[in-house]
Amino acid sequence: MGYFNNNTGYPRDLLASRAVIKRENYALIPTDGLVKNIVPGFEDCDVTILSSPKLGATFVDYIVTMLPNGRNEAGYGADGVETFVYVIDGNIKASAGDRQFDLSTGGYLYCPPGTLMYLKNNNAGKNSQLFLYKRKYSALAGHSAEVVSGNTSNLEKIHYEGMSNVILQDFLPKHLGFDMNMHILSFEPGASHGYIETHIQEHGAYILSGAGMYNLDNEWIPVKKGDYIFMAAYCLQAGYAVGTDEPFSYIYSKDCNRDAEL
């Protein structure tokens, strides 16, 4: 049974939420509490803003459901802003400058600052679901980023810190032109981080499959497919997979390749 009663629109139980919001520290945002936002440029799209500076993030994450005629023909991005899109489910046409891309489930596109991203649903009359990101780019003299596109099926599977049951996939090149990367981390049932991490980098993570327990600032919180997690700089963090059916997997952003600023 679903959370909502299809006949009345009201929840089947008392008003309650699994959401946890600790501004400037961490947040868990489950699917049940998401609301739709009107974002200029997106037409026939249900857009939910997840992380933003109002939460304490230096980036903005979105979940976008493109309806059959969904599109952004105005161009997403701006001078000094980098953007990234990942297709959770469906098929879209995307473009960056004069380059065109057909992105199916697992497909992605990164646009460097100043290159607008154009998006259009191409899923034969069905919805497509996207994970969307933007951030002010931190320029470094003598280095620049470039347009990158591909599909997760073609990404190298790396044993995370040598653990064979935890797999990491990196989306972007590891050179100094990029001030961030996007990754997928997948835990086989029973697998975990090797230790509780504490670092300057921040994350926005959308759970793609499975379920787990996540340590956020030494609070263990159950999480599952469809949940979103924000982790600020220096938030203690680690997780492990629960269940036996499928891996606990999430896509997440991480700032990198820059020194700390004074």
Backbone hydrogen bonds, N-H to C=O, Kabsch-Sander energy under -0.5 kcal/mol:
donor,donor_aa,acceptor,acceptor_aa,energy
5,N,10,Y,-2.9
6,N,4,F,-0.6
9,G,5,N,-2.7
12,R,3,Y,-2.5
20,V,28,L,-2.0
22,K,20,V,-0.6
22,K,26,Y,-2.7
24,E,55,L,-2.7
25,N,22,K,-2.2
26,Y,22,K,-1.8
27,A,230,F,-2.0
28,L,20,V,-2.8
29,I,228,Y,-3.0
33,G,30,P,-0.9
34,L,31,T,-1.8
37,N,47,V,-3.8
39,V,37,N,-0.7
42,F,39,V,-2.1
43,E,41,G,-0.6
43,E,71,R,-2.7
46,D,65,T,-2.8
47,V,37,N,-0.6
47,V,45,C,-0.7
48,T,63,I,-2.5
50,L,48,T,-0.5
50,L,61,D,-3.1
55,L,52,S,-1.7
56,G,52,S,-1.1
57,A,52,S,-1.9
60,V,134,K,-2.4
61,D,51,S,-1.4
62,Y,132,L,-2.4
63,I,48,T,-2.0
64,V,130,L,-2.5
65,T,46,D,-2.8
66,M,64,V,-0.7
66,M,128,S,-3.3
67,L,44,D,-2.1
67,L,65,T,-0.7
70,G,67,L,-3.5
71,R,43,E,-2.1
72,N,119,L,-3.2
74,A,41,G,-0.6
76,Y,117,M,-3.2
78,A,81,V,-0.6
81,V,78,A,-2.1
82,E,135,R,-2.8
83,T,111,C,-2.3
84,F,133,Y,-1.9
85,V,109,L,-2.2
86,Y,131,F,-2.2
87,V,107,G,-2.8
88,I,86,Y,-0.9
88,I,129,Q,-1.7
89,D,129,Q,-1.7
92,I,103,L,-2.9
93,K,120,K,-3.1
94,A,101,F,-3.0
95,S,118,Y,-1.9
96,A,99,R,-2.1
97,G,116,L,-0.8
99,R,96,A,-1.8
101,F,94,A,-3.1
103,L,92,I,-2.8
103,L,101,F,-0.7
104,S,102,D,-0.6
105,T,90,G,-0.9
106,G,87,V,-2.9
107,G,104,S,-3.0
108,Y,150,G,-2.1
109,L,85,V,-2.0
110,Y,148,V,-3.2
111,C,83,T,-2.5
114,G,78,A,-1.8
114,G,81,V,-0.6
115,T,112,P,-2.0
116,L,114,G,-0.7
117,M,76,Y,-2.4
118,Y,95,S,-2.3
119,L,72,N,-1.4
120,K,93,K,-1.9
121,N,70,G,-2.8
122,N,91,N,-2.9
126,K,123,N,-1.4
128,S,66,M,-2.0
129,Q,89,D,-3.0
130,L,64,V,-3.1
131,F,86,Y,-2.6
132,L,62,Y,-2.0
132,L,130,L,-0.5
133,Y,84,F,-2.3
134,K,60,V,-1.8
135,R,82,E,-1.9
136,K,58,T,-0.6
137,Y,80,G,-2.5
139,A,137,Y,-0.9
143,H,140,L,-2.1
148,V,110,Y,-1.7
150,G,108,Y,-1.5
152,T,106,G,-2.1
154,N,151,N,-2.1
155,L,152,T,-1.4
158,I,156,E,-0.7
158,I,168,L,-2.8
160,Y,158,I,-0.8
160,Y,166,V,-2.7
162,G,159,H,-2.0
163,M,160,Y,-2.2
164,S,162,G,-0.6
166,V,163,M,-1.3
167,I,186,S,-2.6
168,L,158,I,-2.9
169,Q,184,I,-2.1
171,F,182,M,-2.7
175,H,173,P,-0.8
178,F,175,H,-2.0
181,N,254,K,-2.2
183,H,252,Y,-2.7
184,I,169,Q,-1.8
185,L,250,Y,-2.4
186,S,167,I,-2.5
187,F,248,F,-2.9
188,E,165,N,-2.6
188,E,186,S,-0.5
190,G,241,A,-0.6
191,A,188,E,-3.0
193,H,239,G,-2.1
197,E,195,Y,-0.6
197,E,237,Q,-2.9
203,H,231,M,-2.7
205,A,229,I,-3.1
206,Y,251,I,-2.6
207,I,227,D,-2.6
208,L,206,Y,-0.5
208,L,249,S,-2.1
209,S,249,S,-1.6
211,A,242,V,-0.6
212,G,223,V,-2.5
213,M,240,Y,-2.2
214,Y,221,I,-2.8
215,N,238,A,-3.7
216,L,214,Y,-0.7
216,L,219,E,-2.5
217,D,215,N,-0.5
217,D,236,L,-2.7
219,E,216,L,-0.8
220,W,218,N,-0.5
221,I,214,Y,-2.7
221,I,219,E,-0.5
223,V,212,G,-2.8
225,K,210,G,-1.7
226,G,207,I,-2.5
227,D,224,K,-2.3
228,Y,29,I,-1.8
229,I,205,A,-3.0
230,F,27,A,-2.3
231,M,203,H,-2.6
232,A,25,N,-2.9
234,Y,199,H,-3.6
235,C,232,A,-1.9
237,Q,197,E,-1.9
238,A,215,N,-1.1
240,Y,213,M,-1.9
241,A,191,A,-2.4
242,V,211,A,-2.2
248,F,187,F,-2.5
249,S,209,S,-1.9
249,S,247,P,-0.8
250,Y,185,L,-2.0
251,I,206,Y,-2.2
252,Y,183,H,-2.5
253,S,204,G,-1.4
254,K,181,N,-2.1
255,D,202,E,-0.7
256,C,179,D,-2.3
